[in-house]
C-alpha cells in the first residue's frame, strides 16, 4: 500500500513537470514562461520528494528529503523573482505593453 501511495505522488510530480514543460513552450511572453517553470519546479519536485519520503520510511532520510523540499521552496521563488525583475528592468517592450493596456 505504501508503494502505491508513493507511486501516485511520484507520478503526480512527473505530470506537473510535463505540464510545466508544455507551459514553457506554449506561452509567448517571457514572464508567463518563467511562472510556468517556477510552478512546475516547486510543485513537481515537492511531490516527487514526498513520494520518496513515503517510500523510504527512515527518519533521517525523510528529514534530509524534507530539508531538500524546504531549500527549494525558499530558494526557487527568490530566484524566479530575481530573473523576472531583471526581465522587467531590461525589456523596453514591457513598458509599451503596460502603457497600451
N, CA, C and O atoms as a Tinker XYZ file with bonds, in Angstrom:
   404  protein
     1  N      0.813000   -1.195000    0.000000    73     2
     2  CA     0.000000    0.000000    0.000000    64     1     3
     3  C      0.859000    1.264000    0.000000    63     2     4     5
     4  O      0.546000    2.244000   -0.676000    81     3
     5  N      1.953000    1.223000    0.774000    73     3     6
     6  CA     2.852000    2.371000    0.844000    64     5     7
     7  C      3.480000    2.664000   -0.513000    63     6     8     9
     8  O      3.651000    3.824000   -0.888000    81     7
     9  N      3.824000    1.600000   -1.250000    73     7    10
    10  CA     4.424000    1.779000   -2.571000    64     9    11
    11  C      3.441000    2.414000   -3.545000    63    10    12    13
    12  O      3.836000    3.213000   -4.395000    81    11
    13  N      2.166000    2.065000   -3.428000    73    11    14
    14  CA     1.151000    2.631000   -4.324000    64    13    15
    15  C      0.965000    4.124000   -4.059000    63    14    16    17
    16  O      0.851000    4.913000   -4.997000    81    15
    17  N      0.934000    4.509000   -2.795000    73    15    18
    18  CA     0.783000    5.930000   -2.459000    64    17    19
    19  C      2.010000    6.709000   -2.922000    63    18    20    21
    20  O      1.886000    7.810000   -3.460000    81    19
    21  N      3.191000    6.139000   -2.714000    73    19    22
    22  CA     4.418000    6.796000   -3.172000    64    21    23
    23  C      4.428000    6.921000   -4.689000    63    22    24    25
    24  O      4.853000    7.945000   -5.223000    81    23
    25  N      3.967000    5.891000   -5.384000    73    23    26
    26  CA     3.918000    5.943000   -6.849000    64    25    27
    27  C      2.963000    7.025000   -7.331000    63    26    28    29
    28  O      3.234000    7.694000   -8.328000    81    27
    29  N      1.842000    7.201000   -6.626000    73    27    30
    30  CA     0.889000    8.255000   -7.002000    64    29    31
    31  C      1.545000    9.631000   -6.871000    63    30    32    33
    32  O      1.394000   10.472000   -7.758000    81    31
    33  N      2.263000    9.865000   -5.786000    73    31    34
    34  CA     2.930000   11.153000   -5.608000    64    33    35
    35  C      4.015000   11.374000   -6.659000    63    34    36    37
    36  O      4.151000   12.476000   -7.191000    81    35
    37  N      4.779000   10.339000   -6.955000    73    35    38
    38  CA     5.845000   10.474000   -7.946000    64    37    39
    39  C      5.262000   10.725000   -9.334000    63    38    40    41
    40  O      5.770000   11.570000  -10.072000    81    39
    41  N      4.216000   10.011000   -9.692000    73    39    42
    42  CA     3.578000   10.220000  -10.996000    64    41    43
    43  C      2.936000   11.604000  -11.055000    63    42    44    45
    44  O      2.970000   12.259000  -12.097000    81    43
    45  N      2.351000   12.052000   -9.944000    73    43    46
    46  CA     1.789000   13.400000   -9.896000    64    45    47
    47  C      2.873000   14.451000  -10.140000    63    46    48    49
    48  O      2.649000   15.428000  -10.855000    81    47
    49  N      4.035000   14.249000   -9.548000    73    47    50
    50  CA     5.145000   15.174000   -9.763000    64    49    51
    51  C      5.617000   15.180000  -11.204000    63    50    52    53
    52  O      5.935000   16.234000  -11.753000    81    51
    53  N      5.664000   14.004000  -11.820000    73    51    54
    54  CA     6.063000   13.936000  -13.224000    64    53    55
    55  C      5.045000   14.619000  -14.125000    63    54    56    57
    56  O      5.418000   15.266000  -15.104000    81    55
    57  N      3.766000   14.483000  -13.802000    73    55    58
    58  CA     2.727000   15.158000  -14.589000    64    57    59
    59  C      2.862000   16.674000  -14.452000    63    58    60    61
    60  O      2.698000   17.403000  -15.430000    81    59
    61  N      3.156000   17.142000  -13.254000    73    59    62
    62  CA     3.351000   18.584000  -13.057000    64    61    63
    63  C      4.552000   19.068000  -13.861000    63    62    64    65
    64  O      4.502000   20.141000  -14.461000    81    63
    65  N      5.635000   18.286000  -13.878000    73    63    66
    66  CA     6.799000   18.650000  -14.688000    64    65    67
    67  C      6.449000   18.701000  -16.168000    63    66    68    69
    68  O      6.866000   19.621000  -16.871000    81    67
    69  N      5.687000   17.723000  -16.648000    73    67    70
    70  CA     5.297000   17.715000  -18.062000    64    69    71
    71  C      4.405000   18.907000  -18.401000    63    70    72    73
    72  O      4.563000   19.513000  -19.461000    81    71
    73  N      3.476000   19.248000  -17.522000    73    71    74
    74  CA     2.637000   20.427000  -17.755000    64    73    75
    75  C      3.466000   21.709000  -17.729000    63    74    76    77
    76  O      3.178000   22.658000  -18.459000    81    75
    77  N      4.478000   21.730000  -16.898000    73    75    78
    78  CA     5.361000   22.884000  -16.855000    64    77    79
    79  C      6.132000   23.029000  -18.164000    63    78    80    81
    80  O      6.280000   24.134000  -18.685000    81    79
    81  N      6.616000   21.922000  -18.686000    73    79    82
    82  CA     7.320000   21.959000  -19.973000    64    81    83
    83  C      6.378000   22.420000  -21.072000    63    82    84    85
    84  O      6.765000   23.210000  -21.934000    81    83
    85  N      5.145000   21.932000  -21.047000    73    83    86
    86  CA     4.147000   22.369000  -22.021000    64    85    87
    87  C      3.898000   23.873000  -21.901000    63    86    88    89
    88  O      3.786000   24.563000  -22.915000    81    87
    89  N      3.813000   24.381000  -20.681000    73    87    90
    90  CA     3.605000   25.808000  -20.463000    64    89    91
    91  C      4.774000   26.651000  -20.936000    63    90    92    93
    92  O      4.580000   27.755000  -21.444000    81    91
    93  N      5.986000   26.138000  -20.775000    73    91    94
    94  CA     7.160000   26.883000  -21.233000    64    93    95
    95  C      7.123000   27.053000  -22.748000    63    94    96    97
    96  O      7.439000   28.128000  -23.258000    81    95
    97  N      6.743000   26.016000  -23.462000    73    95    98
    98  CA     6.694000   26.103000  -24.919000    64    97    99
    99  C      5.413000   26.758000  -25.427000    63    98   100   101
   100  O      5.397000   27.278000  -26.542000    81    99
   101  N      4.363000   26.746000  -24.656000    73    99   102
   102  CA     3.070000   27.267000  -25.103000    64   101   103
   103  C      2.974000   28.781000  -24.981000    63   102   104   105
   104  O      2.467000   29.447000  -25.884000    81   103
   105  N      3.458000   29.329000  -23.872000    73   103   106
   106  CA     3.329000   30.759000  -23.643000    64   105   107
   107  C      4.319000   31.534000  -24.502000    63   106   108   109
   108  O      5.422000   31.067000  -24.784000    81   107
   109  N      3.902000   32.727000  -24.911000    73   107   110
   110  CA     4.752000   33.547000  -25.768000    64   109   111
   111  C      5.535000   34.590000  -24.979000    63   110   112   113
   112  O      6.640000   34.966000  -25.369000    81   111
   113  N      4.975000   35.047000  -23.891000    73   111   114
   114  CA     5.620000   36.105000  -23.124000    64   113   115
   115  C      6.562000   35.497000  -22.082000    63   114   116   117
   116  O      6.264000   34.463000  -21.485000    81   115
   117  N      7.686000   36.151000  -21.881000    73   115   118
   118  CA     8.748000   35.601000  -21.037000    64   117   119
   119  C      8.303000   35.419000  -19.589000    63   118   120   121
   120  O      8.624000   34.404000  -18.972000    81   119
   121  N      7.578000   36.374000  -19.043000    73   119   122
   122  CA     7.172000   36.260000  -17.638000    64   121   123
   123  C      6.198000   35.109000  -17.427000    63   122   124   125
   124  O      6.222000   34.468000  -16.377000    81   123
   125  N      5.351000   34.839000  -18.400000    73   123   126
   126  CA     4.467000   33.676000  -18.299000    64   125   127
   127  C      5.266000   32.383000  -18.337000    63   126   128   129
   128  O      4.946000   31.432000  -17.623000    81   127
   129  N      6.294000   32.342000  -19.158000    73   127   130
   130  CA     7.157000   31.152000  -19.214000    64   129   131
   131  C      7.885000   30.941000  -17.888000    63   130   132   133
   132  O      7.995000   29.817000  -17.397000    81   131
   133  N      8.376000   32.033000  -17.322000    73   131   134
   134  CA     9.069000   31.932000  -16.036000    64   133   135
   135  C      8.116000   31.427000  -14.959000    63   134   136   137
   136  O      8.498000   30.609000  -14.122000    81   135
   137  N      6.882000   31.912000  -14.979000    73   135   138
   138  CA     5.889000   31.484000  -13.992000    64   137   139
   139  C      5.592000   29.989000  -14.128000    63   138   140   141
   140  O      5.513000   29.274000  -13.129000    81   139
   141  N      5.428000   29.526000  -15.358000    73   139   142
   142  CA     5.161000   28.098000  -15.577000    64   141   143
   143  C      6.335000   27.246000  -15.113000    63   142   144   145
   144  O      6.143000   26.194000  -14.504000    81   143
   145  N      7.542000   27.698000  -15.401000    73   143   146
   146  CA     8.723000   26.937000  -14.985000    64   145   147
   147  C      8.861000   26.906000  -13.466000    63   146   148   149
   148  O      9.221000   25.876000  -12.896000    81   147
   149  N      8.579000   28.019000  -12.815000    73   147   150
   150  CA     8.722000   28.083000  -11.356000    64   149   151
   151  C      7.698000   27.207000  -10.655000    63   150   152   153
   152  O      8.027000   26.504000   -9.699000    81   151
   153  N      6.456000   27.246000  -11.127000    73   151   154
   154  CA     5.433000   26.401000  -10.505000    64   153   155
   155  C      5.739000   24.926000  -10.713000    63   154   156   157
   156  O      5.603000   24.119000   -9.793000    81   155
   157  N      6.149000   24.582000  -11.915000    73   155   158
   158  CA     6.476000   23.184000  -12.184000    64   157   159
   159  C      7.646000   22.704000  -11.363000    63   158   160   161
   160  O      7.652000   21.578000  -10.866000    81   159
   161  N      8.632000   23.558000  -11.223000    73   159   162
   162  CA     9.813000   23.193000  -10.450000    64   161   163
   163  C      9.456000   22.971000   -8.984000    63   162   164   165
   164  O      9.839000   21.959000   -8.397000    81   163
   165  N      8.738000   23.896000   -8.400000    73   163   166
   166  CA     8.421000   23.812000   -6.975000    64   165   167
   167  C      7.444000   22.679000   -6.668000    63   166   168   169
   168  O      7.708000   21.849000   -5.798000    81   167
   169  N      6.327000   22.644000   -7.374000    73   167   170
   170  CA     5.304000   21.636000   -7.079000    64   169   171
   171  C      5.728000   20.236000   -7.523000    63   170   172   173
   172  O      5.487000   19.257000   -6.816000    81   171
   173  N      6.354000   20.145000   -8.683000    73   171   174
   174  CA     6.772000   18.836000   -9.180000    64   173   175
   175  C      7.825000   18.195000   -8.295000    63   174   176   177
   176  O      7.729000   17.018000   -7.947000    81   175
   177  N      8.831000   18.981000   -7.937000    73   175   178
   178  CA     9.886000   18.439000   -7.088000    64   177   179
   179  C      9.358000   18.088000   -5.704000    63   178   180   181
   180  O      9.730000   17.059000   -5.140000    81   179
   181  N      8.496000   18.931000   -5.156000    73   179   182
   182  CA     7.937000   18.644000   -3.831000    64   181   183
   183  C      7.118000   17.360000   -3.849000    63   182   184   185
   184  O      7.201000   16.557000   -2.919000    81   183
   185  N      6.337000   17.162000   -4.887000    73   183   186
   186  CA     5.522000   15.951000   -4.978000    64   185   187
   187  C      6.390000   14.702000   -5.105000    63   186   188   189
   188  O      6.116000   13.685000   -4.469000    81   187
   189  N      7.425000   14.778000   -5.918000    73   187   190
   190  CA     8.317000   13.625000   -6.078000    64   189   191
   191  C      9.051000   13.323000   -4.775000    63   190   192   193
   192  O      9.182000   12.159000   -4.396000    81   191
   193  N      9.522000   14.341000   -4.099000    73   191   194
   194  CA    10.255000   14.116000   -2.848000    64   193   195
   195  C      9.327000   13.591000   -1.756000    63   194   196   197
   196  O      9.746000   12.766000   -0.945000    81   195
   197  N      8.080000   14.049000   -1.719000    73   195   198
   198  CA     7.118000   13.489000   -0.756000    64   197   199
   199  C      6.888000   12.014000   -1.061000    63   198   200   201
   200  O      6.795000   11.198000   -0.143000    81   199
   201  N      6.795000   11.666000   -2.338000    73   199   202
   202  CA     6.671000   10.258000   -2.708000    64   201   203
   203  C      7.869000    9.442000   -2.253000    63   202   204   205
   204  O      7.716000    8.310000   -1.793000    81   203
   205  N      9.053000   10.012000   -2.378000    73   203   206
   206  CA    10.252000    9.311000   -1.905000    64   205   207
   207  C     10.273000    9.196000   -0.386000    63   206   208   209
   208  O     10.751000    8.199000    0.156000    81   207
   209  N      9.756000   10.215000    0.307000    73   207   210
   210  CA     9.687000   10.139000    1.767000    64   209   211
   211  C      8.739000    9.031000    2.215000    63   210   212   213
   212  O      9.007000    8.333000    3.192000    81   211
   213  N      7.634000    8.874000    1.497000    73   211   214
   214  CA     6.686000    7.811000    1.837000    64   213   215
   215  C      7.293000    6.449000    1.535000    63   214   216   217
   216  O      7.085000    5.487000    2.275000    81   215
   217  N      8.040000    6.375000    0.452000    73   215   218
   218  CA     8.630000    5.101000    0.049000    64   217   219
   219  C      9.703000    4.630000    1.035000    63   218   220   221
   220  O      9.780000    3.445000    1.361000    81   219
   221  N     10.519000    5.562000    1.501000    73   219   222
   222  CA    11.584000    5.217000    2.442000    64   221   223
   223  C     11.196000    5.766000    3.807000    63   222   224   225
   224  O     11.268000    6.973000    4.035000    81   223
   225  N     10.794000    4.904000    4.699000    73   223   226
   226  CA    10.270000    5.333000    5.996000    64   225   227
   227  C     11.360000    5.586000    7.041000    63   226   228   229
   228  O     11.060000    5.658000    8.233000    81   227
   229  N     12.594000    5.721000    6.624000    73   227   230
   230  CA    13.685000    6.027000    7.534000    64   229   231
   231  C     13.578000    7.497000    7.964000    63   230   232   233
   232  O     13.398000    8.380000    7.125000    81   231
   233  N     13.687000    7.751000    9.263000    73   231   234
   234  CA    13.511000    9.108000    9.779000    64   233   235
   235  C     14.583000   10.056000    9.265000    63   234   236   237
   236  O     14.271000   11.174000    8.854000    81   235
   237  N     15.837000    9.629000    9.280000    73   235   238
   238  CA    16.922000   10.521000    8.873000    64   237   239
   239  C     16.885000   10.806000    7.375000    63   238   240   241
   240  O     17.169000   11.926000    6.948000    81   239
   241  N     16.540000    9.813000    6.586000    73   239   242
   242  CA    16.393000   10.042000    5.147000    64   241   243
   243  C     15.217000   10.973000    4.878000    63   242   244   245
   244  O     15.297000   11.840000    4.008000    81   243
   245  N     14.132000   10.796000    5.618000    73   243   246
   246  CA    12.976000   11.679000    5.473000    64   245   247
   247  C     13.291000   13.109000    5.879000    63   246   248   249
   248  O     12.825000   14.060000    5.252000    81   247
   249  N     14.087000   13.255000    6.933000    73   247   250
   250  CA    14.473000   14.599000    7.371000    64   249   251
   251  C     15.337000   15.286000    6.323000    63   250   252   253
   252  O     15.184000   16.481000    6.073000    81   251
   253  N     16.240000   14.535000    5.712000    73   251   254
   254  CA    17.073000   15.106000    4.649000    64   253   255
   255  C     16.226000   15.494000    3.441000    63   254   256   257
   256  O     16.434000   16.552000    2.845000    81   255
   257  N     15.280000   14.644000    3.085000    73   255   258
   258  CA    14.402000   14.962000    1.958000    64   257   259
   259  C     13.527000   16.174000    2.275000    63   258   260   261
   260  O     13.265000   16.997000    1.398000    81   259
   261  N     13.078000   16.284000    3.520000    73   259   262
   262  CA    12.300000   17.457000    3.918000    64   261   263
   263  C     13.138000   18.729000    3.822000    63   262   264   265
   264  O     12.634000   19.772000    3.407000    81   263
   265  N     14.405000   18.650000    4.200000    73   263   266
   266  CA    15.282000   19.816000    4.078000    64   265   267
   267  C     15.501000   20.198000    2.615000    63   266   268   269
   268  O     15.644000   21.378000    2.295000    81   267
   269  N     15.526000   19.205000    1.732000    73   267   270
   270  CA    15.634000   19.496000    0.300000    64   269   271
   271  C     14.402000   20.251000   -0.173000    63   270   272   273
   272  O     14.517000   21.244000   -0.892000    81   271
   273  N     13.222000   19.785000    0.227000    73   271   274
   274  CA    11.985000   20.486000   -0.141000    64   273   275
   275  C     12.003000   21.910000    0.409000    63   274   276   277
   276  O     11.670000   22.857000   -0.304000    81   275
   277  N     12.385000   22.060000    1.660000    73   275   278
   278  CA    12.423000   23.379000    2.288000    64   277   279
   279  C     13.384000   24.315000    1.559000    63   278   280   281
   280  O     13.071000   25.486000    1.344000    81   279
   281  N     14.546000   23.801000    1.181000    73   279   282
   282  CA    15.519000   24.615000    0.449000    64   281   283
   283  C     14.955000   25.070000   -0.891000    63   282   284   285
   284  O     15.092000   26.238000   -1.256000    81   283
   285  N     14.323000   24.164000   -1.622000    73   283   286
   286  CA    13.771000   24.547000   -2.919000    64   285   287
   287  C     12.581000   25.484000   -2.772000    63   286   288   289
   288  O     12.396000   26.369000   -3.608000    81   287
   289  N     11.776000   25.316000   -1.740000    73   287   290
   290  CA    10.651000   26.228000   -1.521000    64   289   291
   291  C     11.131000   27.626000   -1.149000    63   290   292   293
   292  O     10.453000   28.610000   -1.445000    81   291
   293  N     12.278000   27.725000   -0.510000    73   291   294
   294  CA    12.798000   29.033000   -0.142000    64   293   295
   295  C     13.601000   29.672000   -1.270000    63   294   296   297
   296  O     13.503000   30.880000   -1.488000    81   295
   297  N     14.385000   28.888000   -1.982000    73   295   298
   298  CA    15.259000   29.470000   -2.998000    64   297   299
   299  C     14.592000   29.598000   -4.362000    63   298   300   301
   300  O     14.944000   30.497000   -5.127000    81   299
   301  N     13.646000   28.734000   -4.687000    73   299   302
   302  CA    13.013000   28.774000   -6.005000    64   301   303
   303  C     12.263000   30.064000   -6.291000    63   302   304   305
   304  O     12.518000   30.691000   -7.319000    81   303
   305  N     11.350000   30.486000   -5.425000    73   303   306
   306  CA    10.643000   31.747000   -5.687000    64   305   307
   307  C     11.557000   32.973000   -5.686000    63   306   308   309
   308  O     11.318000   33.925000   -6.429000    81   307
   309  N     12.591000   32.954000   -4.865000    73   307   310
   310  CA    13.517000   34.089000   -4.841000    64   309   311
   311  C     14.278000   34.180000   -6.156000    63   310   312   313
   312  O     14.427000   35.267000   -6.714000    81   311
   313  N     14.757000   33.056000   -6.649000    73   311   314
   314  CA    15.467000   33.052000   -7.929000    64   313   315
   315  C     14.541000   33.442000   -9.072000    63   314   316   317
   316  O     14.938000   34.194000   -9.961000    81   315
   317  N     13.318000   32.940000   -9.058000    73   315   318
   318  CA    12.357000   33.282000  -10.104000    64   317   319
   319  C     12.029000   34.767000  -10.074000    63   318   320   321
   320  O     11.953000   35.407000  -11.123000    81   319
   321  N     11.835000   35.314000   -8.892000    73   319   322
   322  CA    11.540000   36.739000   -8.776000    64   321   323
   323  C     12.716000   37.574000   -9.279000    63   322   324   325
   324  O     12.507000   38.589000   -9.944000    81   323
   325  N     13.934000   37.170000   -8.976000    73   323   326
   326  CA    15.108000   37.913000   -9.437000    64   325   327
   327  C     15.207000   37.903000  -10.956000    63   326   328   329
   328  O     15.487000   38.934000  -11.568000    81   327
   329  N     14.981000   36.753000  -11.562000    73   327   330
   330  CA    15.031000   36.656000  -13.022000    64   329   331
   331  C     13.922000   37.494000  -13.650000    63   330   332   333
   332  O     14.156000   38.182000  -14.643000    81   331
   333  N     12.729000   37.444000  -13.088000    73   331   334
   334  CA    11.616000   38.230000  -13.626000    64   333   335
   335  C     11.876000   39.729000  -13.467000    63   334   336   337
   336  O     11.532000   40.512000  -14.353000    81   335
   337  N     12.471000   40.131000  -12.360000    73   335   338
   338  CA    12.768000   41.548000  -12.154000    64   337   339
   339  C     13.789000   42.043000  -13.168000    63   338   340   341
   340  O     13.656000   43.150000  -13.689000    81   339
   341  N     14.802000   41.238000  -13.452000    73   339   342
   342  CA    15.786000   41.613000  -14.469000    64   341   343
   343  C     15.120000   41.724000  -15.834000    63   342   344   345
   344  O     15.445000   42.624000  -16.609000    81   343
   345  N     14.201000   40.829000  -16.135000    73   343   346
   346  CA    13.476000   40.885000  -17.410000    64   345   347
   347  C     12.662000   42.166000  -17.518000    63   346   348   349
   348  O     12.663000   42.810000  -18.567000    81   347
   349  N     11.980000   42.540000  -16.467000    73   347   350
   350  CA    11.159000   43.755000  -16.494000    64   349   351
   351  C     12.042000   44.996000  -16.616000    63   350   352   353
   352  O     11.698000   45.926000  -17.346000    81   351
   353  N     13.166000   45.022000  -15.918000    73   351   354
   354  CA    14.031000   46.203000  -15.947000    64   353   355
   355  C     14.772000   46.365000  -17.268000    63   354   356   357
   356  O     15.065000   47.493000  -17.666000    81   355
   357  N     15.077000   45.284000  -17.949000    73   355   358
   358  CA    15.867000   45.372000  -19.179000    64   357   359
   359  C     15.034000   45.330000  -20.446000    63   358   360   361
   360  O     15.545000   45.661000  -21.516000    81   359
   361  N     13.785000   44.939000  -20.368000    73   359   362
   362  CA    12.957000   44.806000  -21.563000    64   361   363
   363  C     12.146000   46.086000  -21.760000    63   362   364   365
   364  O     11.277000   46.409000  -20.951000    81   363
   365  N     12.436000   46.805000  -22.834000    73   363   366
   366  CA    11.732000   48.065000  -23.100000    64   365   367
   367  C     10.323000   47.825000  -23.622000    63   366   368   369
   368  O      9.443000   48.659000  -23.409000    81   367
   369  N     10.087000   46.711000  -24.299000    73   367   370
   370  CA     8.752000   46.455000  -24.835000    64   369   371
   371  C      7.746000   46.172000  -23.716000    63   370   372   373
   372  O      6.539000   46.278000  -23.935000    81   371
   373  N      8.223000   45.815000  -22.530000    73   371   374
   374  CA     7.322000   45.588000  -21.402000    64   373   375
   375  C      6.608000   46.883000  -21.021000    63   374   376   377
   376  O      5.406000   46.880000  -20.755000    81   375
   377  N      7.348000   47.985000  -20.996000    73   375   378
   378  CA     6.733000   49.273000  -20.662000    64   377   379
   379  C      5.689000   49.664000  -21.696000    63   378   380   381
   380  O      4.648000   50.222000  -21.348000    81   379
   381  N      5.956000   49.378000  -22.956000    73   379   382
   382  CA     4.991000   49.698000  -24.009000    64   381   383
   383  C      3.726000   48.862000  -23.860000    63   382   384   385
   384  O      2.624000   49.367000  -24.078000    81   383
   385  N      3.867000   47.612000  -23.498000    73   383   386
   386  CA     2.699000   46.750000  -23.303000    64   385   387
   387  C      1.845000   47.229000  -22.138000    63   386   388   389
   388  O      0.617000   47.185000  -22.203000    81   387
   389  N      2.491000   47.683000  -21.077000    73   387   390
   390  CA     1.755000   48.157000  -19.903000    64   389   391
   391  C      1.019000   49.451000  -20.237000    63   390   392   393
   392  O     -0.118000   49.644000  -19.807000    81   391
   393  N      1.648000   50.328000  -20.989000    73   391   394
   394  CA     1.016000   51.603000  -21.351000    64   393   395
   395  C     -0.161000   51.402000  -22.295000    63   394   396   397
   396  O     -1.129000   52.161000  -22.242000    81   395
   397  N     -0.094000   50.385000  -23.163000    73   395   398
   398  CA    -1.183000   50.125000  -24.100000    64   397   399
   399  C     -2.446000   49.685000  -23.373000    63   398   400   401
   400  O     -3.551000   49.996000  -23.818000    81   399
   401  N     -2.304000   48.979000  -22.284000    73   399   402
   402  CA    -3.463000   48.464000  -21.548000    64   401   403
   403  C     -3.938000   49.517000  -20.612000    63   402   404
   404  O     -4.909000   49.305000  -19.886000    81   403
